[in-house]
Amino acid sequence: MRGRPVVELVLSCEEEAALQTLTRRRKTAQSLAMRARIVLLCAEGLSNKAAAERLGVDQGTVGKWRRRFAEARIDGLHDEPRPGGPRTISDEEVEAVIVKTLESQPENATHWSSREMAKASGVSTSSVQRIWRAFGLQPHRVENFKLSKDPLFVEKVRDVVGLYLSPPERALVLCVDEKSQIQALDRAAPILPLMPGTPERRTHDYKRHGTTSLFAALNAATGEVIGKCYNRHRAQEFKKFLVEIEANVPGDMDIHIVMDNYATHKTPAIRKWFARRPRWHVHFTPTSASWLNLVERFFAELTEKQIKRGAHRSVHELKTAITSYIDKRNAVPKPFKWVRTADQILAAVKRYCQRIAPTAIIAQTPDSGH
C-alpha cells in the first residue's frame, strides 16, 4: 500500500525571500511563521516526517501546509475566513475609517487613537481596532529611516554583501567599528529586584562616572569578537586596535576588514598603516548605511544584554563588565547569518524610494540590475 504522493515544492526567489521574511519578522504571527518554516524545509527536499521532526510538529500538519502552499502559494498559508455573526459595519464605513486614518489627523494631536477615531467615524472603538489590525495600520507607531546618498552605494553594497555570502578562501572577514562614549551610570538608589507580580524597579535619576569607547572586530564566519576599551576614540586608538587585531589573528591569512567612513578610519597615518600591510584589504560600507556592518548587530546585543540595565559605579567596572561579556560570548560563539543578496537589498531600496517619491523616477536610486 502506498500513501498519498508528496507534492514537490519549488520556490521562486521572490517566494523564498517572502517566506524568510515571515520567519524573521517580529510582527509575524507565530502560527504563520511556523507555516513558512514548514514550506522552506519542504522546498529543501525534506520529507514530511523529517520536517515534522525538525520543527517538533505533527507530520499531518506538515502535509497540510505543503498541500496548501502547492495549491495557493503564499496566500494559502493564511487562515481562511471563519464563520461568525453577520457584519454590522458596511464596506463604505470601513473605507471611511481607513481613508481618515491615512489622510487626516485629529485637531488636537499628531496621530489618531482608536478612541478619537471611533468618535470621529461613528463606530465603536473595538471596530476601529479590528479595522486597523486587518489592514496593518498602527498610527501610534513611528519608525526612522535614512537613505544613503553615497554615489558608490551599489558598488559598496555588492562588495560587502559578497564578502558575507561568499568569503574568499584562506582569509578572515572582520567587521570593525567603535561604540563610543559608553557611559558608566549608577542609579541614585539601589535597584529593587524582580518579585512575583512586581517588575524590577530603579530610580529615573542616575550618577555619571565617566565614559569609555569600545573598539570591536567581529569575525563574520565564527561570530568571535576581538574587543578593546579605550578612554577616547581617535585615530591613535584605532591604530592601536588594528595592532591588537593583528596580534590575535593567524599570520598566514589575508584580512578583509569592513568598516564605515568615520574620519578616524581614513587619516594619513591609518592609510600608511594599511599600505605597509598588503594582506589587509579594506572595504567601506556606504555612507549612512551602518546596518550593512554586522558588528552593529553585536553592539545592539551588548547594549540590550549588558549596558542598558546595568549599574556601574566606575569606568573600570564598566570595562570589566564589557570584557566579561565578550569573553563569555567567545566561549560559545555564534555568527550572525546574513541571508539577503545584494540584488534583494537594492531592489528593496528602489521600491522604498519609489514609495516615498512616486513622482521622481529616481535618478539617484540604485538599480537592482546594475
LOKE-184749 format. One line per 10 residues: number of its first residue (from 1); for each residue x, y, z of N, C-alpha, C. Coordinates in steps of 0.001 Angstrom, whole numbers, plus 500000, padded with zeros to 6 digits. Example, Ala and Ser with C-alpha at 12.3 -4.5 7.8 and 13.67 -1.06 7.14 Angstrom:
BEGIN
1) 513190/494310/507800/512300/495500/507800/513200/496700/507800  512850/497750/507080/513670/498940/507140/512900/500030/507870
This chain:
BEGIN
1) 500845/498810/500000/500000/500000/500000/500888/501250/500000  500573/502162/499142/501325/503404/499087/500469/504541/499599  501126/505474/500310/500390/506612/500837/500180/507678/499784  499591/508760/500215/499348/509876/499310/500686/510426/498816  500834/510658/497516/502117/511155/496998/502446/512539/497553  503725/512766/497833/504176/514040/498383/504343/515061/497255  503808/516246/497467/503904/517310/496466/505287/517941/496545  505989/517994/495434/507299/518623/495406/507141/520138/495311  507890/520862/496141/507797/522317/496170/509047/522929/495557  508851/523859/494643/509935/524626/494037/509604/526094/494220
11) 510493/526827/494896/510229/528220/495215/510941/529148/494229  510273/530233/493903/510950/531298/493166/511775/532115/494158  512660/532946/493650/513484/533786/494521/512610/534712/495362  511548/535263/494750/510659/536166/495473/509910/535434/496581  509453/534203/496289/508735/533438/497311/509650/533070/498470  510875/532671/498154/511812/532312/499219/512110/533512/500105  512314/534681/499482/512588/535893/500256/511402/536255/501138  510176/536131/500590/508975/536454/501367/508812/535494/502546  509070/534212/502325/508958/533231/503408/510019/533472/504480  511233/533801/504063/512282/534105/505035/511895/535308/505876
21) 511283/536300/505238/510840/537486/505972/509793/537119/507013  508854/536249/506652/507828/535830/507602/508420/535116/508809  509483/534363/508608/510083/533634/509736/510867/534550/510662  511369/535696/510157/512233/536557/510967/511519/537764/511546  510464/538227/510904/509832/539478/511321/509120/539308/512656  509361/540213/513575/508779/540093/514913/507264/540238/514901  506733/540953/513914/505288/541190/513877/504505/540013/513301  505201/539031/512746/504512/537887/512155/503910/537011/513238  502648/536574/513046/502032/535639/513981/502841/534341/514000  502972/533748/515193/503804/532550/515320/503290/531400/514458
31) 501978/531287/514328/501434/530212/513501/501837/530397/512039  501801/531641/511546/502181/531906/510163/503684/531697/509968  504493/532091/510958/505933/531875/510875/506260/530387/510813  505536/529576/511596/505765/528133/511570/505411/527548/510207  504325/527998/509597/503944/527504/508272/505008/527853/507237  505570/529073/507361/506635/529470/506431/507863/528580/506604  508192/528234/507846/509340/527340/508089/509076/525964/507493  507841/525486/507626/507488/524186/507057/507716/524186/505553  507251/525227/504877/507386/525294/503418/508855/525374/503018  509652/526158/503756/511069/526289/503422/511793/524954/503557
41) 511482/524202/504611/512124/522897/504779/511678/521924/503690  510384/521953/503357/509892/521067/502295/510548/521411/500958  510765/522701/500720/511402/523116/499465/512861/522680/499408  513471/522451/500575/514848/521948/500601/514921/520465/500269  513766/519823/500158/513742/518409/499809/513458/517482/500967  513180/518021/502157/512888/517172/503305/511523/516523/503153  511397/515321/503649/510107/514647/503677/509240/515257/504765  507931/514923/504717/507038/515421/505756/507492/514973/507133  507924/513736/507237/508360/513207/508524/509607/513923/509023  510577/514124/508140/511817/514792/508546/511561/516242/508947
51) 510720/516934/508176/510398/518330/508515/509653/518408/509832  508732/517452/510081/507976/517433/511339/508912/517226/512522  509876/516317/512375/510819/516072/513465/511702/517291/513706  512116/517950/512643/512973/519129/512768/512263/520256/513513  510973/520442/513235/510236/521565/513807/509432/521190/515042  509336/519899/515349/508589/519486/516525/507092/519601/516359  506578/519331/515158/505139/519390/514905/504676/518034/514381  503377/517910/514204/502811/516665/513715/503073/516510/512213  503258/515284/511775/503526/515034/510360/502355/515452/509490  501135/515284/509994/499960/515718/509234/499919/517220/509035
61) 500436/517958/510024/500490/519418/509891/501397/519822/508746  502535/519161/508641/503461/519463/507541/502804/519162/506199  502139/517995/506111/501471/517641/504856/500385/518620/504473  499649/519096/505478/498563/520053/505210/499096/521331/504589  500157/521913/505177/500643/523205/504678/501470/523042/503424  502037/521870/503223/502696/521600/501941/501665/521645/500817  500531/520987/501038/499479/520977/500004/498876/522360/499808  498633/523066/500915/498024/524389/500809/498930/525335/500024  500241/525249/500275/501162/526120/499545/501212/525738/498074  501203/524441/497779/501248/523999/496385/500021/524471/495618
71) 498892/524591/496310/497640/524986/495641/497517/526496/495489  497896/527243/496536/497641/528693/496522/498873/529525/496801  500053/528902/496841/501317/529570/497133/501239/530283/498494  501812/531458/498643/501899/532099/499958/500517/532443/500510  499572/532805/499635/498217/533111/500113/497598/531916/500828  498004/530715/500450/497440/529528/501073/497884/529315/502503  498910/530053/502968/499382/529898/504337/498560/530694/505334  497760/531613/504846/496943/532431/505743/495658/531695/506101  495122/532012/507269/493886/531372/507723/492719/531772/506828  491844/530833/506576/490643/531113/505805/489622/531833/506685
81) 488713/532603/506081/487679/533283/506870/486867/532283/507682  486612/532628/508940/485882/531735/509828/484423/532172/509953  483532/531221/510220/482113/531582/510361/481888/532424/511612  480888/533226/511585/480557/534069/512731/479297/534859/512454  479008/535793/513332/477823/536629/513168/477956/537544/511968  476823/538032/511455/476868/538920/510288/477555/540242/510627  478183/540830/509636/478853/542103/509829/477844/543209/510106  478258/544105/511016/477385/545248/511324/477948/546547/510745  479120/546486/510152/479763/547665/509563/479890/547442/508068  479464/548398/507291/479496/548262/505834/480898/548511/505293
91) 481092/548114/504028/482372/548361/503373/482671/549852/503291  481626/550649/503094/481818/552097/502998/482330/552670/504321  481827/552153/505447/482293/552637/506745/483738/552216/507001  484059/550994/506594/485440/550538/506731/486360/551414/505904  485959/551700/504669/486769/552547/503807/486936/553936/504395  485875/554470/504983/485948/555809/505565/486948/555856/506722  486965/554816/507546/487919/554764/508660/489349/554711/508126  489569/553902/507089/490913/553766/506531/491370/555077/505903  490502/555700/505119/490861/556958/504460/491148/558041/505493  490314/558140/506519/490524/559160/507549/491837/558906/508292
101) 492141/557640/508540/493384/557309/509231/494595/557706/508413  494536/557451/507102/495695/557679/506238/495840/559126/505800  494723/559844/505670/494774/561147/505009/494449/562325/505908  494269/562105/507182/493955/563223/508075/494548/562965/509449  494448/563976/510297/494859/563820/511685/493914/564633/512562  493775/564246/513826/492847/564982/514703/493340/566403/514968  492427/567266/515373/492776/568673/515575/493758/568868/516724  493676/568005/517732/494459/568230/518948/495590/567216/519137  495984/566545/518080/497037/565534/518209/497729/565335/516867  498868/564670/516908/499629/564405/515683/499200/563114/515004
111) 498444/562260/515709/498023/560988/515132/496740/560529/515820  496055/559617/515167/494782/559132/515681/494993/558074/516757  494153/558116/517787/493998/556998/518709/492712/556276/518326  492536/555060/518783/491333/554314/518428/490079/554978/518989  490191/555583/520156/489018/556260/520745/488650/557522/519959  489681/558300/519595/489411/559509/518812/488824/559156/517450  489348/558100/516824/488819/557679/515529/487389/557173/515666  487090/556479/516753/485730/555987/516960/484741/557149/517082  485128/558199/517797/484256/559372/517920/484060/560073/516578  485140/560173/515805/485075/560901/514538/484334/560131/513455
121) 484380/558794/513512/483790/557994/512435/482447/557380/512794  482062/557436/514071/480751/556924/514461/480672/555412/514617  481813/554723/514761/481811/553285/515018/482447/553049/516383  482374/551814/516861/482912/551520/518186/484434/551480/518175  485009/551649/519367/486463/551597/519490/487009/550238/519075  486325/549166/519486/486782/547824/519128/486716/547602/517617  485723/548210/516945/485637/548080/515489/486800/548784/514811  487160/549963/515303/488315/550673/514762/489579/549836/514931  489731/549244/516103/490915/548419/516357/490972/547215/515420  489818/546591/515166/489788/545445/514260/490115/545866/512830
131) 489601/547019/512404/489887/547513/511049/491372/547804/510905  491925/548502/511881/493352/548814/511827/494189/547542/511803  493792/546564/512615/494556/545325/512669/494471/544572/511341  493292/544566/510742/493100/543852/509480/493912/544470/508348  494092/545789/508376/494807/546468/507289/496223/546890/507689  496682/546399/508835/498060/546676/509245/498338/548135/509538  497364/548862/510069/497543/550279/510385/497880/550431/511871  498942/551182/512163/499371/551421/513537/499748/552891/513697  498756/553770/513823/499050/555208/513879/499939/555615/515047  499954/554823/516127/500741/555194/517297/502226/554925/517109
141) 502594/554159/516070/503984/553798/515867/504646/554680/514819  505926/554896/515003/506706/555647/514024/508094/555020/513961  508642/554918/512777/509979/554365/512589/510832/555372/511833  512124/555340/512105/513058/556239/511438/513716/555550/510251  514095/556323/509261/514844/555779/508146/515796/556845/507619  516827/556387/506936/517753/557312/506288/518289/556623/505046  518165/557265/503918/518660/556710/502666/520069/557217/502397  520935/556315/502023/522311/556695/501715/522372/557480/500406  523157/558531/500397/523390/559314/499178/524783/559053/498607  525384/557985/499059/526718/557633/498578/526667/557344/497080
151) 527466/558031/496254/527424/557781/494800/527888/556367/494430  528609/555705/495336/529068/554331/495090/528262/553331/495913  527019/553683/496214/526183/552828/497063/526078/551415/496502  525749/551293/495228/525540/549972/494618/526816/549146/494689  527928/549745/494307/529197/549008/494291/529590/548544/495689  529386/549415/496688/529770/549054/498055/528867/547974/498634  527568/548049/498328/526657/547005/498792/527066/545651/498216  527332/545617/496922/527724/544352/496292/529050/543838/496869  529965/544748/497141/531271/544365/497678/531126/543739/499066  530426/544427/499967/530324/543964/501358/529462/542714/501459
161) 528309/542712/500798/527435/541541/500854/528124/540331/500218  528906/540574/499171/529655/539479/498567/530627/538841/499551  531236/539656/500426/532132/539107/501445/531375/538226/502429  530144/538649/502795/529365/537873/503760/528886/536546/503165  528385/536593/501943/527771/535408/501357/528788/534478/500704  529886/535026/500206/530890/534203/499535/532279/534694/499914  532704/534452/501150/534003/534965/501596/535153/534324/500842  536255/535051/500659/537411/534480/499956/538060/533358/500764  538703/532459/500075/539380/531349/500741/540644/531837/501436  540983/531134/502530/542174/531457/503310/542211/532930/503695
171) 541082/533422/504158/541001/534827/504554/539972/534986/505665  540159/536020/506462/539207/536372/507512/538421/537603/507074  537140/537599/507358/536302/538784/507148/535961/539336/508517  536491/540518/508836/536291/541136/510133/535484/542420/509975  534397/542530/510716/533561/543734/510719/533981/544586/511917  534455/545792/511640/535094/546612/512671/534354/547932/512831  534204/548350/514080/533632/549672/514364/533881/549967/515835  533547/551185/516240/533666/551543/517644/532317/551996/518180  532045/551619/519405/530863/552105/520120/531373/553134/521113  531203/554396/520767/531854/555465/521514/530990/555969/522659
181) 531654/556577/523626/531003/557277/524726/529983/556399/525462  530387/555193/525828/529532/554343/526664/529628/554868/528096  528507/555217/528681/528512/555851/529993/528479/554822/531120  529311/555064/532126/529244/554280/533362/528228/554963/534268  527039/554399/534322/525933/555001/535067/525583/554150/536279  525374/554823/537397/524893/554153/538603/523622/554849/539054  522648/554097/539484/521382/554683/539915/521540/555417/541244  520694/556426/541458/520788/557231/542678/520411/556447/543923  519681/555334/543737/519302/554460/544852/519447/553020/544388  519588/552078/545307/519746/550672/544903/518566/550179/544073
191) 518863/549303/543117/517829/548714/542269/517041/547692/543076  515721/547772/542994/514861/546817/543690/514656/545606/542798  514900/544401/543299/514900/543217/542427/513505/542804/541979  513495/541975/540950/512258/541395/540430/511600/540527/541495  510265/540660/541621/509490/539857/542568/508203/539412/541894  507565/538349/542386/506281/537938/541796/505273/539080/541796  504793/539417/540620/503810/540494/540493/504412/541881/540433  505724/542005/540574/506379/543319/540566/507626/543269/539704  507740/544134/538713/508957/544137/537882/510134/544735/538641  511312/544545/538108/512492/545214/538665/512276/546721/538619
201) 512681/547399/539672/512467/548845/539755/513782/549558/540003  513897/550732/539366/515087/551555/539572/514695/553018/539471  515484/553879/540069/515181/555308/540030/515429/555860/538628  514706/556926/538304/514887/557528/536985/516152/558357/536926  516673/558815/538074/517886/559621/538071/519098/558732/538337  520254/559212/537912/521458/558399/537979/522676/559296/538157  523801/558646/538448/525076/559338/538599/526013/558895/537484  526664/559860/536849/527629/559550/535806/529024/559395/536419  529727/558365/535974/531065/558109/536492/532101/558054/535373  531810/558677/534230/532762/558692/533133/532300/557841/531967
211) 533118/557819/530930/532761/557083/529712/533957/556275/529212  533654/555309/528363/534679/554549/527658/534197/554296/526243  535111/553957/525350/534770/553635/523963/535250/552223/523658  534358/551427/523111/534678/550044/522776/534980/549924/521291  536155/549428/520959/536501/549059/519589/536308/547555/519469  535604/547112/518430/535295/545688/518294/535484/545239/516856  535951/543999/516712/536091/543354/515399/535373/542017/515474  534309/541873/514675/533502/540656/514658/533939/539770/513501  534288/538540/513801/534602/537560/512762/533283/537100/512146  533056/537461/510886/531765/537182/510251/531491/535688/510134
221) 532529/534877/510063/532347/533435/509865/532058/532699/511162  532717/533089/512262/532596/532341/513516/531773/533055/514572  531649/534373/514477/530941/535132/515499/531822/535559/516651  533115/535200/516643/534018/535620/517707/534292/537116/517596  534540/537732/518749/534728/539179/518802/536061/539496/519471  536832/540372/518832/538006/540967/519461/537581/542347/519920  537663/542604/521222/537194/543877/521752/538221/544516/522663  538282/545824/522631/539226/546567/523469/538615/547920/523806  538642/548291/525086/538103/549572/525527/539221/550601/525645  538937/551799/525172/539873/552911/525271/539126/554115/525830
231) 539897/555044/526418/539266/556226/527006/538745/557180/525937  539366/557165/524735/538941/558038/523650/538818/557212/522381  538293/557829/521302/538136/557093/520052/538695/557912/518883  539977/558213/518988/540676/558948/517937/541378/557965/517002  542076/558527/516013/542824/557679/515090/543931/556916/515809  544503/557521/516872/545552/556833/517625/545025/555550/518243  543835/555651/518840/543255/554453/519452/542871/553427/518399  542384/553899/517251/542016/552958/516193/543251/552216/515683  544371/552917/515561/545614/552274/515121/546059/551228/516142  545956/551553/517426/546305/550579/518466/545413/549344/518373
241) 544150/549569/518059/543233/548425/517960/543564/547563/516747  543975/548181/515639/544396/547399/514477/545587/546507/514829  546511/547046/515628/547652/546244/516085/547156/545096/516965  546150/545370/517789/545559/544327/518630/544942/543224/517778  544259/543605/516707/543674/542600/515811/544771/541743/515193  545807/542412/514687/546862/541675/514004/547547/540683/514938  547611/541014/516219/548240/540115/517179/547352/538921/517530  546064/539003/517179/545126/537951/517582/544573/537138/516420  545106/537331/515219/544639/536552/514068/545827/535808/513467  545575/534692/512765/546679/533939/512153/547481/534799/511186
251) 548796/534618/511208/549670/535452/510380/549717/535045/508928  549150/533861/508589/549235/533385/507206/547933/533575/506435  547032/534386/506948/545738/534593/506287/545553/536056/505922  544907/536301/504787/544516/537658/504427/543394/538128/505360  543313/539440/505535/542285/540029/506398/541479/541019/505574  540192/540768/505468/539275/541698/504803/538486/542416/505893  538687/543704/506010/538087/544475/507088/536954/545336/506541  535780/545217/507131/534606/546001/506756/534408/547082/507804  534364/548333/507375/534179/549427/508324/533497/550604/507636  533058/551566/508442/532336/552707/507894/533302/553828/507526
261) 532728/554976/507151/533529/556076/506617/533897/557117/507671  533968/556699/508928/534326/557623/510012/535710/558208/509758  535896/559473/510105/537126/560182/509750/538370/559508/510317  538281/558929/511515/539454/558300/512122/539901/557055/511363  539050/556522/510494/539411/555344/509698/540169/555709/508428  540292/557019/508146/540864/557430/506858/541996/558445/506996  542550/558601/508168/543636/559562/508343/544882/559083/507598  545798/559995/507282/547035/559577/506595/547790/558481/507342  547807/558555/508680/548532/557544/509462/547897/556166/509289  546583/556117/509260/545890/554838/509098/546097/554313/507683
271) 546041/555190/506685/546266/554755/505299/547672/554172/505137  548658/554826/505759/550026/554317/505670/550136/552960/506360  549437/552820/507484/549487/551550/508221/548966/550409/507343  547842/550641/506654/547305/549616/505754/548231/549380/504552  548826/550446/504030/549672/550321/502840/550893/549449/503121  551381/549469/504366/552554/548664/504712/552203/547202/504987  550932/546868/504934/550490/545505/505237/549598/545000/504106  550196/544415/503091/549428/544020/501897/548384/542940/502152  548450/542219/503263/547436/541192/503493/546127/541781/504019  546136/543074/504368/544919/543745/504822/544204/544355/503616
281) 542899/544099/503521/542076/544627/502426/540881/545364/503050  540735/546621/502705/539718/547475/503331/538484/547549/502445  537308/547397/503072/536023/547508/502383/535153/548481/503179  534788/549593/502559/533976/550597/503240/532497/550359/502965  531688/550501/504007/530238/550480/503815/529807/551822/503227  528647/551895/502578/528179/553185/502061/527934/554181/503185  528032/555446/502862/527713/556486/503828/526275/556326/504320  526063/556508/505618/524735/556404/506243/524115/555028/506034  524933/554000/506052/524422/552626/505900/525121/551710/506889  525116/552103/508154/525784/551301/509182/525144/549931/509347
291) 523866/549778/508919/523194/548486/509022/523886/547407/508199  524775/547818/507284/525468/546850/506451/526671/546235/507169  527024/546787/508327/528161/546288/509089/527639/545361/510189  528012/544088/510122/527479/543096/511065/527862/543379/512514  528952/544108/512747/529337/544367/514130/528300/545232/514839  527504/545995/514073/526442/546787/514688/525416/545883/515370  525212/544690/514825/524301/543743/515465/524861/543284/516813  526177/543112/516874/526807/542766/518155/526657/543906/519149  526848/545145/518712/526694/546290/519608/525277/546355/520173  524285/546072/519316/522896/546086/519789/522681/545000/520845
301) 523269/543838/520635/523150/542742/521599/523826/543106/522914  525012/543687/522836/525732/544109/524036/524935/545152/524819  524374/546117/524121/523585/547158/524778/522378/546568/525493  521665/545678/524808/520438/545114/525365/520715/544199/526552  521770/543401/526470/522009/542380/527489/522918/542826/528633  523721/543861/528415/524697/544209/529428/524650/545669/529863  524534/546592/528910/524710/548004/529246/523413/548675/529667  522335/548413/528948/521090/549159/529113/520569/549134/530541  520564/547974/531169/520026/547857/532525/521107/547650/533568  522356/547841/533158/523444/547665/534113/523635/548894/534978
311) 524252/548699/536133/524624/549785/537044/526117/549665/537295  526876/550696/536916/528337/550643/537014/528823/551866/537773  529559/551619/538837/529983/552707/539722/531322/553315/539336  531920/552808/538278/533175/553381/537799/533393/552930/536366  534280/553625/535661/534619/553231/534297/535280/551857/534301  536118/551605/535309/536769/550295/535406/535733/549178/535527  534713/549406/536329/533655/548404/536485/532917/548184/535171  532680/549265/534415/532018/549156/533111/532888/548373/532138  534191/548692/532079/535093/547966/531192/535148/546487/531546  535166/546180/532839/535203/544786/533277/533951/544044/532831
321) 532791/544703/532940/531531/544071/532523/531533/543803/531021  532020/544758/530223/532065/544586/528767/533024/543459/528394  534212/543464/529001/535206/542421/528704/534692/541046/529094  534047/540956/530251/533489/539676/530700/532418/539183/529736  531575/540092/529246/530531/539697/528300/531150/539149/527021  532186/539821/526513/532833/539365/525278/533489/538003/525488  534166/537821/526625/534830/536543/526894/533825/535393/526962  532707/535613/527635/531700/534554/527747/531048/534276/526396  530858/535315/525603/530284/535107/524272/531248/534337/523379  532536/534644/523489/533528/533956/522671/533706/532500/523073
331) 533346/532165/524312/533450/530769/524739/532497/529879/523953  531337/530440/523585/530362/529717/522758/529906/530677/521654  530753/530954/520674/530425/531975/519673/529319/531513/518729  528563/532474/518267/527504/532189/517307/527475/533313/516274  527705/532995/515010/527752/534061/513997/526358/534597/513677  526320/535837/513216/525090/536414/512689/525015/536041/511211  523949/535391/510818/523841/534891/509455/523230/535950/508548  523973/536320/507515/523466/537269/506509/522750/536481/505422  521484/536811/505143/520682/535995/504234/520286/536705/502943  520256/538021/502924/519778/538732/501737/520907/539008/500769
341) 520638/538795/499496/521632/539072/498465/521670/540564/498166  522705/540981/497473/522819/542393/497089/521656/542810/496198  521254/541939/495276/520128/542269/494395/518844/542488/495185  518600/541653/496192/517401/541803/497005/517427/543112/497788  518598/543467/498328/518718/544721/499076/518493/545916/498160  519123/545921/497009/518994/547054/496088/517570/547179/495561  516921/546043/495311/515529/546090/494854/514627/546661/495941  514882/546292/497206/514077/546812/498302/514276/548321/498464  515529/548786/498349/515797/550221/498443/515106/550970/497309  515133/550390/496113/514484/551039/494969/512980/551141/495178
351) 512376/550054/495677/510921/550099/495925/510591/551153/496968  511420/551270/497993/511151/552250/499041/511287/553672/498513  512286/553902/497684/512439/555228/497081/511222/555585/496226  510699/554610/495509/509532/554867/494679/508299/555152/495523  508233/554548/496704/507094/554808/497601/507126/556216/498161  508316/556679/498573/508384/557990/499227/508509/559126/498223  508846/558828/496967/508947/559862/495933/508377/559315/494633  507061/559085/494575/506485/558419/493411/506594/559217/492120  506746/560530/492229/506795/561325/491005/508214/561471/490469  509195/561133/491300/510576/561270/490853/511131/559912/490498
361) 511285/559600/489309/511860/558297/488971/513323/558522/488710  513760/558563/489772/514772/558155/490672/516087/558139/489950  516520/559351/489706/517844/559452/489112/518913/558982/490098  518629/559167/491425/519621/558828/492422/519366/557466/493043  518352/556771/492602/518035/555490/493208/518856/554392/492592  519503/553529/493428/520279/552427/492859/519396/551444/492136  519861/550960/491018/519127/549974/490215/519526/548585/490641  518560/547730/490796/518850/546369/491266/519534/545547/490200  519513/545980/488977/520075/545141/487922/521525/545453/487593  522003/546642/487931/523369/547019/487518/524062/547735/488672
